[in-house]
Amino acid sequence: MAGGVVASVVNVRNCYNTGKISASASARGYIGGIAGEQSSAAKGKSSDAAACNYNTATVKAGSKMSRSYLQNTGYTLQNIREWS
């Protein structure tokens, strides 16, 4: 996992990333502008979801990496911005 702010997170608010993010992996993994993955502990809890974050960096992933802002889409995400 690789992320512009953290690799894996439960709660991330009011953060931003402007640096380049890249990862190559020989195994499956996740990469994102703010976080590569959000922990299942946050699932369904809007107070623990990512809010008010943005990423202006380019995110480059290896062939086995899944590129996403936050990998799991089952979380409540608010005010998220990503440009690359």
RAPE-V362504 format. One record per run of one state. SS is the DSSP state (@ for helix, = for strand, . for the rest). FROM is the first residue (numbers start at 1). TO is the last residue. If there is no record, write none. Layout:
# RAPE-V362504
ss=SS from=FROM to=TO
ss=SS from=FROM to=TO
This chain:
# RAPE-V362504
ss=. from=1 to=1
ss== from=2 to=3
ss=. from=4 to=5
ss== from=6 to=9
ss=. from=10 to=12
ss== from=13 to=13
ss=. from=14 to=15
ss== from=16 to=17
ss=. from=18 to=20
ss== from=21 to=23
ss=. from=24 to=28
ss== from=29 to=32
ss=. from=33 to=34
ss== from=35 to=38
ss=. from=39 to=39
ss=@ from=40 to=42
ss=. from=43 to=45
ss=@ from=46 to=48
ss=. from=49 to=50
ss== from=51 to=51
ss=. from=52 to=53
ss== from=54 to=55
ss=. from=56 to=58
ss== from=59 to=61
ss=. from=62 to=64
ss== from=65 to=67
ss=. from=68 to=77
ss== from=78 to=78
ss=. from=79 to=80
ss== from=81 to=82
ss=. from=83 to=84
